[in-house]
Amino acid sequence: MEFNLTKIKFSNNDLKSGIKIPKILTKELAEFLGIMIGDGHIGKYKNKLGKNSYLHYEMNICGNIKDKNYYKTHVNNLFFEIFNTKFNFFTIKKKNAIILRKDSKAIYFFLSKIIGIPSRKDNVSIPSCILRGSKKVKSYFLKGFADADFCLTVKYKPNKYPVIHGTSKSKTLITQSSKNFK
């Protein structure tokens, strides 16, 4: 699947940093989108600097500090492979959290306008490019989404067996997941 990138706007910082926007849906992009749907957030904010105001575009992924190595290596390398840039990292020890953050107008526009990721989690859904994608694309999306929002537990009654749990604020996402990943 090829993306129409005419809606993408690059800031001067995007151009200086050499940020690239993917033209096609790859398994790496599908996995990253699963992570974003699960643990990510995109936002556009108006900031004031003196009398001037400007728009600020950001992407965040928040996870448990126990998974710091996963975020610093796997997720960051995936992000670099897709967009030719890396996240900045912050830890919030009081909340046992690690935050990956990137400010980029081009990546924001790609994720919001081309992929269709909303800024609010209560109405998020599986992106249409994933739903129309191959089984391989869907499986990599599920891998990223499961890494973000699923857990494995063991039930002991009547016999010992594993159970996978997934959570989301979005009823649409839950319904789509159960229909598309059986």
N, C-alpha and C positions, 0 to 999 in steps of 0.2 A: 504494500500500500504506500502510495506517495502522498506527501502532505503538500497543500497549497500554502506556501510561506509568505504570501503577499501581505498578510496582516501583521507580520512581525516587524517590530520597531526596535532598533538598536540604539542604545545610549552611546555617548562618546566613550564612557568607561568600558562598555561591552566591546566596542571596536578596538580600543587600546589593549584589552585583555585577550583578544583573539577568540572570543566566545563563538562557538559554532552551534547551529541549530540543525537537528537531524532532518533529512529530506524523506526518509522512509522509516517504517516501523520495523525495528529489529527486536530480537529476543532480549537484548540488554535494555533497550528502551521500555519494553513491556515489563520487565522485572522492576525497573526504576519506578514506573507508573504504579505498580502494585504497592511498592514501599510508600510512595507519596499518598496514595489513597488511604493507606493504613495509618501511617505515622506522620504524614506531611501536612503542611499548610502553605498556602500562597496568599499574599496580601499586597494591596496597593494602598499607600497612606499618604496623606498630605502633611508635609512638615513645613514649619516656618523657620526661617533664618533671618532675623531682623525684620525688615519690611517685606522681604521676599518670601515666597512660598514655592515649594517644589514637590513633585510626586516621588515617592520612594517605593520601589518594587522589591519584594523579598520572597524567598522560599526558605522554609524551615522544616527540618525533620527532627523530631524529639523521641528519644528512647531511653531505656534504662542504662545507667552507668555501667552495670555488669556486662553489657554488650558493647562496651566502648571499642574494643578491637574490631568487631564486625562493622561498626559505623565508620571508624577511622580508616579501615583498609577496604573492605568489600564495597560498601556504599559509596565512599569517596572515589574509589577507582572506577566504579561503574559510572558515576557522575562525570568524571574526567573523560572517560571513553566516549560518552554521548555528547557532552557540551564543551570539551576542551578547557575546563576550568575545575577548580576544587572548592569544596566547602570550607568555611571557617568553623572552628569548633569552640564550644563553650561548655563548661560543666557547672551544674548547680548541685552542689553536694548536699544541701539541705533537702532537696527533692530527689536525690539519687538519679539525676537526669543528665543526659548529654544532648546538646543541641547542635545540629549542623545548620549553618546559615549561609545563604548566598544572596547578595543583592544584584539583580540583573533584570533590566527592562525586557530584553529579548527573551530570556528564559521564562519570565512571567507571562509575556504575551503568548509564547508557544504553549505553555501549560494551560493557560486560561482560555485563549481564543481558538487554538487549533485542537488541543486535546479535550478541552471542556471541563477542566477541574475547577470546581467552585471554591470560593474562599471560606464557605461555611461547611462544616462536616455533616450537618443534619440533612442535607439534600444531595450528598455525593452519590455518584453511581459509577458503574464500570464504564470507562470511556468507550464510545461507539467503535473506535478503531480496534479496540481489543475484542469487542463482541463480534466484529466482522472478520477478525484475524483467524489465522490457522490454529490448529490444536497446539502447535509448538508455542505460538505467541500467547495463547490463553494459559498454557502451563507455566510459562515464565512470569506472566502477570500474577497468577495464583501463588507462585513461589515467593514473589516480593510481598504480596498482600499477606500471605501466611506468616512470613518472617516478621511482619509488623504487628498483626492483630490476632494471631492464632496461638493456642497453647495446647500441649499434650498432657493429658492426665491418665491415670489408671483407675478403672472401676474394679471393685472386688466382688460385687454381687451380681449375678449368682456365681460367675467365674471371673478370674482376673482377665481384663481386656482393656486395650487402649482406646481412649476417646479424644477426638480433636474438637476443641471449642474455638469459635470465632466470635468477635464482638464488633459492633458498630452502632453509632447513633442513627444511621440512615436505614430506614426500613426498605427503601429501594435497593440499596446495596446488598442487604441480606437476601431479599427475594431474588435478585439477579444472580447472586453467588450460588444459591441453592439450585437454580434452574440451569446455569451454565457450567457448573463444575461437578456434576454427578458422575 
